[in-house]
Amino acid sequence: MDESRPTPPAHPTQPVQLLHTAAALRGQPRGTGARAVVMTMGALHEGHATLIRAARRRVGPQGQVVVTVFVNPLQFGAGEDLDRYPRTLDADTELAAAAGADVVFAPSADEVYPGGEPQIRITAGPMGTLLEGASRPGHFDGVLTVVAKLLHLTAPDLAFFGQKDAQQLAVITRMAADLNFPVEIIGVPTVREEDGLALSSRNRYLSAPERRTALALSAALFAARDRLAAEEALRARAASTGHAAQDRAAALAALGEDRAAADAHAVAYAAAGPPHGPSVARAAAHAVLDDAARLEPPLTLDYLALVDPSDFTEIPDSYEGEAILAVAAKVGTTRLIDNIRLVFGAGRSGPAPAHQDGTRTAAAPSDAPATSPSTTPHGPLGATR
């Protein structure tokens, strides 16, 4: 799929306004409706277009959609790709306009940080030291500092973020709540290409062989989802069968019906023990990632974590409720992340359908926000990473 292909206009609009200073943005008429902001680091693709269209629909024709394009130096660590991060402002402006933006705000570093790197920054706290924070020390402090500044500069009523970078959206949502920002943070489902790879500005760095290896990230997540669905189906059958499942397994085995006996044993196993969902999900994902480590080029795993969305700590095997399965890995020199949502135990309605995590392919027609992160906080800085 051509990630740079313009998307059809979401509403009749005048040409998008490209602004570079906070003063110019303040002088821009807001209209009579709400203002929504979509924060990006540029190199826009269909994932960003999805966020812009979701914002456009939410504020309606009377509202205003502002897309920020700013490559934030504070969230790049030593040895990361700040210098080679793509800058494609002309194409970004065209895509933003086609998706329904009214304003593209593309400030310089001096505009955002007029005194140089700020001496006072916002810290992400304990949640910011885990997973991505452990791999990239200081990253989330840089993210929150620039998000806070851009929220002040753009003064939106609503801010839209993608769910692909679940930890990032979680800390942004927590910051907005803890520091009383008068803005609603809205998460939008991850957009995937037809082969399952989550859309990212970094995908363009992958060679064809590297891209084939990179598919292991989404494959591992889907394997965990599907294995969990299979276990839940067995557990549901076990609940309806009860202890008779063990007797049936023994009877079938005695008759030599091995395949049926094996199935019955599986049901009996599910009935006999405590929930195994988290360990089963982890094992299924690790199996895919272990295979990918032997490919050429290999996948180098940074982390696979199954975490509580409220604080991003690892969940125990007895956990019930919603969790996030997150993965980060390198293929060649390119570091990629992905995640899905899983539900364990009580409250699960049945086997997981395809893309239960709320993701969608780029070709799918719907891109409406899944939830407000006031209840389920997940996603990235404008799906930029």
N, C-alpha and C positions, 0 to 999 in steps of 0.2 A: 504494500500500500504506500502511496505517496503521501508522507506526513505533511508536506508543505502545500497540498492541494487546498485551495480556498473552499470554505464551506458556504452554502447558500445563505443569503441574508436572512436574519431572524426577524427583522421588522423593517419597514420603510424608514430610512434615516438619512440625515444629511451626512456629508463626508466626515469621517472621524477627525477629531481635533488632536493633533500631535503637540504636546506641551512638554517643556523641559524644566520649568521652574515652579516652585510652590506658589509664587505670586500669580503666575498665569493661571494656575489651577484654581486658586481662590477667586479669581476674576471670572471664571467660567460659570455661566448660569446653571443652576442645579435642576431646574424644572420644578414641576409641582409634585412629583412623586419621590420615592426613596432613591438614595444613591447606593449602588452596590460596587464593591471593588473586587477585582481579581488580581492577586499579586503573582508576578512571574519574574523569572530571570531571563526572559526572552527565549529565542530559538523555539518559537511557538509551534505546536503541532495539534493534532486532533484532540488530544487530552485537554489542552488549554481551551480550544474552541468549545468543548463540552461545558467547561466551567462558565465561559462567557455566555453561551446560550442559556444555561440554567439561570444565570444572573439576570439576563434580559427578560426571560419569562417571569421571574419573580417580581421584578420592579415594574414590568409592563411598559407600555409606550410613553407613559408620563414620567417614568423614572429615568435614571441616568446610570450607565455602566462605565466605570473607569477601570482600565487595565494598566497596571504598573509594569514597567520593564526596567529592571535594575539588577545588575550582577553584583551581589553584595559581597564585598571582600571579607567581611567579618566571619562568614560561615565557611570559608575555605581554610583548611589547615595546611601545615607545611607539606610540600610535595603533592598537593592536590592541584586540580586542573583549572585554576582561576585564569591563567594567561591564555589557555587554549579553549576556554569555554566559548561557544559560538556566539557571535554578535551579529544579528540579522534584523536590524530594526525596520528596514523598509518592508521586508516580507512579513515581519511581525505585525506591523501596522495594517497591512492589507488583510491578513487573516483576522485580526481583531475586528476590523470594520465589517468584514463579511459575516462574522459570527454574531454581530449585534452591538459592538462597543460604541460608545459615544466619544470617549476620550482615551487616548493612550498617553500616559504620564511616564516619560522616560528621563528622569533626572540624572545629572552627573553625580559622581562620588562627592564632589565639593558641595553640591546642593544638599545632599542627604547628610553628609558629615562635614559641615562648614569649618570646623576647627580641627580637621583630621580625625583619626580614629578616636571615638569617644572614650573619655576616662571613666565615665559611669555607664554601666551596661546592666541589662536585665539578666538575671541568672535563672536558669531553668530548674534549679533545685535538684533533689535526688532523682527525679524522673529523667532529668537531662544527663545523668551520668551513666545510664544503662544503654546497652545495645549500641545504637548509633552514637550515643554520647561517649561510650567507652571506646569505640573504634575511632571516633573523631572528637577528641577532647576540645571543649569550648564551642563546638559547632552550634549547639542549641542556644547558647548565650548570644551568639551572633545572629541567629535566626530571630529570636525574640526581640532583640534590640532593634533590628531593621523593621520587623513587623510593627512594633510599637510606634516607631517613627513614621512609617508609611500610613498607619491608621490615623495618627495625628495630622499628617499632611493632607490626606485625602478626605478625612472626616466622613466615613461612610456610615450608613445605617446597617448594612449587611456586608459580610466578607465571605467569599466562596473559596474553598480549598478542596483539593482532591484527596481521596482517601488512600492513594497509593503509598504516601509517606505517613503511615498511621501515627507513628510516634511524634512526628513534627506537628501534625494537626492537634494531637492530644495536648502537647505543651502549649500550643497557641491558645487553644480553648481554655486551658486552665489559667493562663496568664490573663485572658480577657475577663474571666470570672473573678480571679483573685484580686486584680487591680481595678475592677469596676469600669472597664472600657464600655462605653455605651454603644456596643455593636453586637449584632447577632452573627455568630460564626456558624457557617453551614458547610457540611461535608457533602461531596459529590462522588459517586462511585468511580473506581478506577476504570480507565478505558484501556482495552487490550486490542492488539492486532489479531487477525484471524487465527494465527498460530498460537495464541495465548500470551505472547510476550507483552508485558505492560509497556504502554507508550512512555517514552522518556527521551529527553533531549540528548542523552548520552548514547542512545541506541545507534546513532549515526557513526559512532567511533568503532563499532563492531565490524570486523571482516565477515565474510560469508561463513567460514568455519567457526568463528567465534560466536556468531549469532546462533548457529545450530547448537552449540554447547550452552549458550545462555538460556535456551528454552527449558533447561532443567529447573530453573527457578520456579516458573509457573507450573511445570509438570510435577514438581515435588509438592507444591501446595495443593494441587488438584488431587494428587494421590492420597494425601492426608484426608482431604475432604471426602473422597470416595470411600476410603477404608473406614472412616468414621461412620458414613452412611450405612455401609454393610454391617458394621457391628450393631448399630442402632436397630437395623432391620432384624438381626438375629435376636436382639434383646426383646424387641416387640413380640416376636414369635414365641420366645421363651415365656414371656409374661402371659401369653394366651394359652400356652401348652402346660405350664407348670411342671411338676415332678414327673409327669407321664413321659416327658421327653427322654429322660434317662432310660426308662423301661423300654421305650420304643427303639432307642438306639441299640440296646442289647438284643432285642428281638430281631431287628433287621440284620445285625451282624451275624447272629446265629443262622439266619437263612442265607448268608453269603451275599447279601445285597450291600456291597461295600460302599458304593457311592452314596446311596441313601443313608447308610449307617453313618458315614462321615458327616453328612449334612445334619443328621439328628444329633450326633455328638457335638457339633458346633453350637447347635441350639441349646443343648444341655450345658455346655461350658458357659454360654452366656447367662444361663439361668442360675448357675451355681455360685458365681463369684461376684465381687463388687464391680462397678463400672471400670472399664479399662480404656475409656476413650482417649484421654490425653496421651498415655503411653503408646497406644496404637497409632494415633495421628503422628506423633513424633517419629516412630519407627518407620512408618510408610514414607514420610518425607525424606528421612535420612537415607533410606534405601536408594531413592532416585538420585540424591546428591552424591552418594558414595560412587554410584555408577558414573556420574558425570565427572568425578575427579579422575577417572581413568580414560577420559576421552582425549582427543588431540584436536585443538588445544584443550587443556583440562580446566575444570571449574575449581577455583580455590575458595572454599567456604570461609566466610568471616563468622557468621553466626546463623543458627536456626533456633528460634525461641518461640515458645508458646506461652503467652503472657496475659495477665489480667489487664483489660483496657483502662482501668482506673489509675494504675500506677506503673504498668509495664514490668512488674515482677513475674517470675516464672510461676505457673500454676501447678498445684499438686495433682496427682492422679485422681484424688477424690473430688476435684473441683466440679461444680455445676454452674452453668450459666454461659454467658458469651465470653469468648477469648479471641485473641489475635495470634495467628501463626505468621511470624515474620521471618524473612530470610534476607541475608546480604552476602554477596559473593563477588569475586573478581573473575573476569574472563579476559585474558591478556592483561592489558593495563586499565580496563574499564570496570568500574565498580557499579554494581546494579543492586537494587533493592526491590522487594515485592512483599505482599502480605494478603491474607484472606481472613475473614471472620469465620469462626466455628462456634457452635453451640453444643454444650455438653449437658447431659442429664436432664433434670427437670425443666420443663418448658419447651423441650424439643418436640416438634409436631410430627416428625417422621424423617425418612431418608432425605438427604440433601439433594436438591435438584442441581442441574448444571449451573455454575456461577451463583451458588447460594450466597457467596460472600458479597454480592452486590456489584461485582464487576460486570462490564459489558464489553463486547467487541466494538471496534471503531465503526463497523458497518451497521451496528444496531441503531434503530431509530430513536430510542428513548435515552435521554440523559438527564432526567429530573433528579434533584437531590434525593438521596435515600432517607436521610434523617437530619435533624438538627443536632449537632454535637453537644448540645446541652444535656442530651441523654446518652448519646453514643459518640464520644469524641475521637475521630480518626481522620488522617490524611496529610498531604504535603503543601508546601508553599507554592500554591498555584500549579501543582503537578510538574514542577520544574526539574526534579532531580532524576 
